[in-house]
Amino acid sequence: MRSIRNRLGKTQEEFAEILDISVDFLSLVERGLNAPSFESIEAFSITLGIPVRDFFDFSPETTSQAHKTPNVYKS
């Protein structure tokens, strides 16, 4: 989630608002202390306009630019 958020240039607050989740939950997910359900990941995928697989791309941010997010929800 952090990688996707960083690619979008969003703060945790902005990203949590877009995804309709709490900042606390987002922080836990980004630190690996909690995980969203598969249903939530699917909803996030639809909201952001990115493939579900992007949530499971664990390559380093500096080398992973293959999955850009062209259809991102704009507020």
N, C-alpha and C positions, 0 to 999 in steps of 0.2 A: 504494500500500500504506500509506503514511504516513497518508493521509487516512482510510482505513478504520480503521486502528489508533487514530488520534486520536478518531474518532467512537465507538469502543468503549471509550475510556478505558484502553487497555492500554499497558504499557511495551513496549519492544522485546523484552525477555526473555519477558514473558508472551505476547505475540503470536507470537513465534517458536516457543514451546512448543506453543501451540494448533495452529499450522500444521505442526509437526514439521519445522522447518528450523532452521538455525543462526542465531544472532544476527548473526554476521558476514555471512551471505548476505542476511538481511533488511536490514541496514544498507546493503549495496551496492545492493540493489534500491531502497530508499528514496532513495538519493542519485543514482539513475540510472546507476550504474556497471555494473550487471548486470541481467539480466531473467530471470524464471522462464519455463519452457517453457509452451506452451499447455496441456499436460497438467497441469502443476503448478497453473496458474491455475484450471483446472476443478476440481481436487482441493480447492484453497483455497475455491472457491465453494461446494462441497458441504459442507465442514467448517464454514464460517461461516454457511451458509444464506442466502447473498446471490447475486444474479444475477451472472454473469460480466461483464456490461456495467459493473458498478460498478468493476471494476478498470481500466476505460478511460475513466472519467469524470474529466476533467482540469479541471473548473471549480473556481474557488476554494472552499476549505472554508467560508469565511464566508457565501457565497451559495448553496452547494449543500446543501440539506437535503431535496431531493426524494427522494433514495434513502436512506431510513433502513434500518437493518438489524434488522428485527423478530425474525428467527429465528436469533439468534447463538448459537453453541456456548457453553455456560456450563460452566466447570470448577469 
